[in-house]
Amino acid sequence: MLVPALAADCDGSLAFNLGGARRSWLLFDGGVTAFAKRNINIDGYARAYHLRNA
């Protein structure tokens, strides 16, 4: 099995309550990363429940 090469180094420091996110990371290269809740509603999509739902 081939493992893809890792992208840039993601070293940084943990930050709390930054922009409304409970936990986020300030990366040493100036970037910011965080986890967020997401709800996706696909009820209107023709293949939401089965591939042959056309």
C-alpha positions as CSV (number, residue, x, y, z in Angstrom):
1,M,0.0,0.0,0.0
2,L,1.4,3.4,-0.9
3,V,1.2,6.2,1.6
4,P,0.8,9.7,0.2
5,A,3.6,12.1,1.1
6,L,2.7,14.5,3.9
7,A,2.1,18.1,3.0
8,A,3.8,21.0,4.8
9,D,4.7,20.7,8.4
10,C,1.7,21.6,10.6
11,D,3.4,22.6,13.8
12,G,1.7,25.3,15.9
13,S,0.2,26.2,19.2
14,L,-3.2,25.3,20.6
15,A,-5.6,28.3,21.1
16,F,-9.0,28.2,22.8
17,N,-12.1,30.2,21.9
18,L,-10.6,31.7,18.8
19,G,-13.3,33.0,16.5
20,G,-16.0,30.9,18.3
21,A,-14.2,27.6,17.9
22,R,-13.5,25.8,21.1
23,R,-10.1,24.6,20.0
24,S,-8.0,25.8,17.2
25,W,-4.4,25.9,16.3
26,L,-2.2,28.9,15.3
27,L,0.3,27.4,12.9
28,F,3.8,28.7,12.9
29,D,3.6,29.6,9.2
30,G,0.7,32.0,10.0
31,G,-2.2,29.8,9.2
32,V,-5.1,28.8,11.5
33,T,-6.9,25.5,11.6
34,A,-9.9,24.4,13.7
35,F,-12.7,21.8,13.9
36,A,-16.3,22.9,13.5
37,K,-19.7,21.1,13.6
38,R,-21.4,20.8,10.3
39,N,-24.9,19.6,9.4
40,I,-25.6,18.7,5.8
41,N,-29.2,18.1,4.5
42,I,-29.3,16.1,1.3
43,D,-33.0,15.2,1.2
44,G,-33.6,17.0,-2.1
45,Y,-30.8,15.2,-3.9
46,A,-32.1,12.4,-6.2
47,R,-29.5,9.9,-5.0
48,A,-29.5,10.8,-1.3
49,Y,-30.5,7.3,-0.1
50,H,-29.6,5.0,-3.0
51,L,-27.7,5.2,-6.2
52,R,-30.6,3.9,-8.3
53,N,-33.1,6.3,-6.8
54,A,-33.5,8.2,-10.1
